[in-house]
């Protein structure tokens, strides 16, 4: 009889210990699986995102550069105001700040004290796949013939593209 009671108590202790272990491990497994799902979504978004600079235009003595960038990925690109735009001579470029106000192209009072950029989605309301965006960069200096300039556009998810052009 003592052996039966001892066996039963050991069995109950084993079940209670198993329940305690499961209750402590299960939340960790659930957190890990949700982290894996979130990371998978982020990586999937990066894999579906791609952009290409298809044209840049600037003129000697002008303080404005036009850049056309095409969404060549499979996903919409959201939050265009959060793009990082870098521009300048090769080896001496800077991050240009987004400014949706009218002060960007027409500073009051002139001259412009720091570069800024604005965008316009051409032919659509969102930057969907195969849609082009025109980025206008307004500089605080004039472009000079014979110089090489670099433009880099970085999407909010880190995907980037660059292009070097000469005047």
N, C-alpha and C positions, 0 to 999 in steps of 0.2 A: 504494500500500500504506500509506503514511503517513497518507493521508486516511482510510482505513478504520479504522486503529488509533485515530486521533484521534477519529473519529466514535463508535467503540465506547466509548472512555474517557469522552467527553462524555455518551453515553447512559447509561452506568453511573453517572456522577456525578449525572445528573438523576434517575435512579431512587432512588439513595441519598438525595438531598436531599428528594425527595417522601416517602419513607418516614419520614425524620426529622421533616418538617413534620407529617405525619399523626400520628405517635406523640406529638408535643408538643401538638397541637390536640385530638385525640380525647378525652383525659381531661378537658379543660376543657369540652368539649361534653357529656360524660356528667354531670359535676358540675352544670352549668347545667340540664340536663334534669331531674335529680333534684330540684334546688331548685325548678324550675317545678312539678313534680308535688306537692311538699310544700306550696308556696304555694297551689296549686289546691285541695288537700284542705282546707287551713285556711279558705280563702275559701268553699268549698262548705259546710263545717261551719257557718260564720257565717251563710250564707244560709239554711240549713235550721233554724237555731236562732232561736226567738222565745219570749218569755214575756210574760205580761200579769198585772198585779195586778188581781184581780177584786173583792177586798173587804178592807177594813181596819176593825178594831174596837178602840176604846179608850174608857175611861170617865174622867170627871173624878175626880181624886184617886187614880187607880190608877197603878201603875208597870209595867204590862204592856200590850203592843199585840199583837194578832193580825193576821196578814196572810196572805191566801190568794192564791197565785200559780199560774197555769195555764200549762203548756207548750203553747203554740199553734203551735209549729214542727213540723217533720217529722223531727227527730232527738231521740234520747234525750239528756238533760242529765246528765252524769256529774259526780262529785266535788262534791256539793252543799256539803260543808264548805268548799269554796274559793270559794263565792259571796261577793261583797262586798255587805254590807248597810249602808246609810246611813239614819239616822233623826234627826229633830229638828224644831224649829220651822223654818218656811221662813226661809232666810237664816242659820240657825244650827244646821246639822245636823252630825253626826259619823259616822265609820265605827264600826260596832258589831262587836265581835269574836265569832266563833263559839266556843261553849263547850259541849261535849257532856256535861259533868259535872253532877252534881246540885247543885253549888254555884251554878250559873247561876240557877235559879229559887229556890233556898233557900240563900242565902249563910250561911256560918258564919265568924265571928259576923256577925249582921246589923248594920247595913244593907249593901246592895250598894254596892261602891265604884266600879264601872264597869259600863256596860251590856254585855249579852251577848245572844246569840240562839241558838235551837235550831230544828230543823225536824222535821216528820213528813210522810212521803209518804202521802197518803190514798188508800186503795183499791188500792194496788199496792206492789211492792217496789222499783221503779225509777221515775225521773221520765221516763216515756215521753210521747210526744205525747198531748195531751188529758187528762193526769193532773194533779191539783192537789196542791200542797205547802202545808202550813200552817207559817208561820214565826212563832215566838213571840219577841218582843223584850222583854227584861227591862231596865228602865231604872234609873238611879241617882237618879231624880227622879220626881215625880208629874206626870201630865198635868193640864192646866188647861183648863177650859171657855173658849171664846172664842178659843182659839189655833188657828192653822193649822199642821199638821204635814206633813212630806214624808217619804215612804219611797221609797228607790231600791234596786233589786236589780240587781246586775251579775253576769252569768254568767261562768264562768271564761274563755270565749272573747271577752269584751268586750261582748256584747250586753246592753243594759240596758233597764229600764223604771222609771218613776216614777209616783207618785200623791200628790196633795195631798189631805188630808182635814181636816175641822174637828170639834171636839168641841162 
